């Protein structure tokens, strides 16, 4: 073909093309004579781009039109009231998250309706609290309430590019799928990064010989997302390469919430306070063991404490809202066992009721469960596991008979491993 000129007719525009080489006629089937010239390919491509842009604009208008209804249903007091049904205590944390989410909606509405040059910056949130205090539970229930996509990603699984593990883009990819593959919705969603303290750099106060050497690189990569950048990832999660189709999501309007236990942060705070107090900080907040209590310290956390812990300053600057959670005492754990809509005791009551069996937990038994959870230092997360151990034999034996009965769990069942009492109704 390079040595002679051939003529073909474009099947679309019917133009006769003098073909000297393959670039003159990019698409040609010699068996059917079907051909498309370069000009027609450009016009089709231009049409598709315009169509996609118009479709995206229509989706934006639909989403923007829904914001008034979304705002009305998600005012701070409404969000907090919903969280109160599932989460015991942590009132300050619930207020902070409720306001953060409501302002996130308002920021979206302002961005759609105003073009005066004023930009309302994101108020990303960092949550600190001991293991089992309700951080993940708060966000889990919040996600069920929201009308925008919400995705949870374990930050400890993220690694710097080049290390074995997941790239930071996986957090945005999770949100993309939570938005049912709608890029516009994903670009206004919420990402929760759990176990964020696990990516603190080794040079910080949280020095660990097992720390991944790429942790500071992970923070640098996350910084770009927090600030707002276009994140590119493959739909199937494989490594990016030139031939793999990619999806682009702008994180400029995505709200980020990060959380972790930050084990040892109280020591960092105490050390700072002891240096700055000239009259004896200990006299102000000492506990019975002459050591400041965790709950009294955690609410005094400042950005410089997080920096000392191993979070890079640039990241801290992009997390202006600090949300702290207290430890759960015996009374709080007792309420968690019985009061929330999904309380462990209520769950087992309903399970046994399906076998025509009533379940009764004596109060001293519930307190014994709470004390055991405190001893394990796992907070609320271990409550159901403790009850499951006690209920295993009962739930194995109960289905053997359809006779109406009542199961009574006593303090001895929890502390001594005694068998629960089973009586006929």
N, C-alpha and C positions, 0 to 999 in steps of 0.2 A: 504494500500500500504506500510505502514511503517513496517508491520509484515512479508511481503513476497516480494521476488524479482520477478519482471515481466520484460519481454523483449519486446522492441519495436524497429522498424527500422526507422531511420531518413529518411524523404522523400527527403532530398537533397543529403547527402553523402552515404546513404544506409547502414550506420554503425549500427550494432545491439547494443542497449544500455540496460544494466541491470538497471532497474528502481527500486530503493529502496524507494525513496520519490520524491516529486514533483520537487525538485531542480535538479534532474538528467535529467529531460526532461521538460524544462520550458514551451514549447508550445506543446500541444497534444490535439487532438479532438477525443474523443472515438467514435463518430458517424461515422466519415469518415476514421479514422485511420491515419490522417495527423499528422506528428510530425516533430519538428526541434530540433536538439541537441544544446547544449551550444556552441560547437566549431563553428557550422555553423552560429549561431547568431553573434558570435564575428567576423567572417570573413565578413559577410554582413555589419556589423556596420563599420568595418575597410574600406571596399570598399566605403561605402557612405561618410565617412570622407575624403578619398583621392579624391573622385569625387568632393565634395564640395570645397576642397582646390584648386583643379585644376581649377574649374570654377571661383573661386575668383581671382586666379592668371591671368586667361584669361581676366577677367573684368578689373583688374588693368592695364594690358598691353594695352587694348583698350582705357581706360581712359587716360593713360599716353601718348599714341600716339596722342590723340586729343589736348594735351596741347599747342603744337606749334601753331595750328590754333586758339585756344582760346586766347593765348597771343597776337597774331597778331591783333585780333579783339577787344581787350580790353586794349589797351595802355591808359595811364592816360589822354592824350589830347582827345582821342576818347570818353572815358567815360564822361569827363567833358562837351564835346560838346553836348552829348546826354542829360545830366542833364540840360544844359542851355536852352534846348527847353521847359522844364517844370517848372524849378525852377528859380525864380527871385532873384538876388543878391546872398548872401552867397557864394561868389567865393572861399574864403579860405576853407570853409567847403567842397565844391565840390572838390577842389584840394586834400585835405587830404583824403577823401573817395576814390577818383580815384586812388591815389598812394597806399592806403592800400589794395584795391582790386587787383591791378596789382601785388603788391609784394606778395599777398597771392597766386596768380597763379604761380609766379616764385618760391616761396617756395615749392609748390607742385612738380613742375618740377625738382627742385634740389633734393628733397627727393627721387624721382623715379630714377634719373639718376646718383646719386653720393652715394658712400658708403665709404667716406674717414674719417668718424668720426665727421666731422664738422656738427653742427646742427644750422639751421637758426631759431631763435625763432619767435613766432607769435607776431605781433604788434596789439593787441586788441585795440579797440578805445572806448573812452567815449565821448559822445556828450552832450554839455550843451547849452541851449538856452531857451528863454521865450516861453510860450504857443503860438502856431500858427505861429512860425517862419519858419517852414518847415522841422523839423527833420524827422518826420514820412513820409512826402511826398518825401523827398530825398531818403530814404531807399526803399520806395514803388516803385519808378520809377527805382531805381538801380536794384531791384530784377527782374524787367521785362527785363532788358538788359542782365543779367548774364547767363552764360552757366552752372552754378553750382547751386545746390539747396540753397534756401534762405528761412528762416522762421522767422516770427515775433511773439514774445510772450510778453504778458503784465506781467511785473515783479511784479506789485502790486497784482496780483492774486496768486502769489507763497507764500507758507508758509513752515515753518520748519516741518519736519516729526513729526507727532503726532498732528498737528493743523488741523483744518478744512480748506480745500482749496486744491490747486494743488501743488504737489511736484515739486521740481526744474527739475526733469527728464522730465517734460512735454515739456520743451523747446527743448530737443533733440528729443523727440517723434514727435513734430511738424516738425522738420527738416527731420526726417526719412520719414514721409509721403510726404513732399515736394520733396523728392528724389525718389518718386514712389516706396518706400519700398526697395531701393537699398542701402545696408549698406555701400558699398564702396564709393558711391557718397555722402552719408550723412556725412561720416567721413572727407570729404573735403569741406563741405558747409559753409554757413555763418548764424549765429544766431543773430538776433537783439532783445535785451531786452528793450522794451519801458517802460516808467514810472519807470525807475531804481531808481530815487530819493525817491520813495515811500517806499523803503525798508531800508532807512537810520535808524540807531538805535536811540533810544530815548535819549541816553546819549550825542548825538551830538548836534550841534547848532540848528538843525531842530527839536527841542523838541516838541512833540505833545502828548496830552493826549489821542489821539485816536490811537496811534501807536500800532501795533501788537507786543506783547512781543516776538514773534518768529522772528522778523526782522533780528536780528544779526545772528540767526541760519540760516536764509535763505542765508545771505551773506556767511557764512561759507560753506554751501552746494554748493553754486555757485562757490566758490573758487576752489573746487576740479575739477569742470568742466572746469574752465578757465585755470587751470594749465595743465590739460590733464589727464583724467581718463576714465576707462571703465564704462559707464553708462548703467544700466540694467533697462528695463521697459517692461511692458506688452503691447501687440499690441493694445488692446482695451482700455487701459487707466485705467483699474481697479487696485486696490491696489495689490501689489505683495504678493503672498503666494506660498508655496511650489509646489502646483499643477498647478499653472498658467504658461503656456509657456512664456518665456521672450526673448527679443531681446537685444543684446549687441552692443553698439556703442562706439568706442574710440574717445574721444574729443580732442586728442592731436593735430590734424591738422584742427580743426574747428576754424574759425575766429569768434570772438565775438565782437559785437558792442553794446554798451549800451547807452541809452539816456534818458534824462529827463529835466524838466524845472528847477529843483533845485531852487525853490522859496526861496529867502532869501540868496542865495550864494553871491550876490553882497554885502550884508551887512558884511558877513564874510570877503570878500576880502578887503573891505574898512577899516574894523577894523584892519586887519593885516598891510595894507599899512600905516595907520595913526600912527601905533606904530613904524614902521621901518623908516619912513621919518623924518629926523631931521630938514628939512627946510620947512616943511608944505606941505604935499602931496596934500592938498586941492587946493593950488594955481596952481597946475599943471593940475588937471583935473576936477575942479569944473564946475558945470553947472550954469544956471541962478538962480536956487533956492538954491544955495550954497550947493548942494548935488551932489556928483559925479554921472555922467551918467552911466546907466547900461552897455551900449555898450563899454564904456571906461574901465569899471571894469572887465567885463566878460573875455576879452582877457588877463587879468593879472592873471587869476586863476592858482593856483599851487596845487600840490598834498596835501600840508598841509591844504589848504582850504577845500578840499573834505573830509579830515580826520576830520577836525573840524565840518563839516556838519553832519557827522555820517556814513561815509563809512569807513569800517575797513582798516587798512594799507595794509594788505595782498592783498585785492582786488585791491587797488590802484596800487600796485606793478605789478599787472597783466594787467593793462590798461595803457600802456606807452604813447599812443597817445591821447592827449586831443584836441578835436575838438569843437570850440565855434562858436555859431551863434548869429547874432545881431538881435535886434528888427526890425520890418518892419515899416518904416515911411509911410506917406500918399502917397508919390510918388511911393514907392515900391508897396504898395497895389493897386494903380491905374494901374500899369503895370501888376500885377497879374490878375487883372480883365479882361484884354484885350489881353495880349501878348502870354502867353503859348499856346501850342497846345490844351490843355484841359481847357482853360480859361473859367470861368463861363459865360461871355457874349457870347462867341462863341457857347457855348452849347445851350443857349436859342435862339440864332439866328437860329441855325439849327433846333431846335424843332419847332419854328414858321414858318420857311420856308416850312416845310412839310405841313402846312395848307395854303400855298401861302400868307404868311404874312411877311413883312420886319420888323425888330426890330432895333430901333436906341436909343442908350443911349447918352444923351448929356453929355459933359465932366464934367460940374458942378454937374450933377447927380451922375456920377461915383465917383467924389471927396467926395460927401456927403456920399456915401456908405463906402468909405475908412475911413472917419472921424467917422462914426458910429461904425465901427469895432474897431477902436482905443479906442473909449469911452468904449466899452464893454470889452476891454483888452483881446480879444481872438485872435488877429492877423488875419491871412488869413483864419483860419478855419471857421469863421462866415460869410465870404463874400457871399457865395452861399445862405446861409440861409436868409440873408437880402434881396437879390434879389428875392428869392423865395416868401417872404412875399409880395413884390410889384407886382410880376407877377401872383399871384394866381388868382385874379379875371379875369385878361386878358386871361389867359390860360383856364379858365373855360368858358368864353363867346366866344372866337374866333372860336371854332369848330361849333358854331350855324349857321355859314354862310360860303360858299365857295368863297365869294367875295374877290378879291385881296385888301389888306389893308396894312397900315403901322402903327406901334405902336411906339410912341415916349415917352421915359421915361425922365422926367424933374427933376430938383432939388426939386421942390415942392412935387413930388411923394415920394421922400425919406424922406424929413424933415417934411412935413405937412400931408402926407397920401393922397395927391390929386390923382385922377384917372389918369392913363396914357392917353395921347392923341391918338386917333385912327382916322386916315384919310384914305380916299380912294386913291388908286394908279391911 
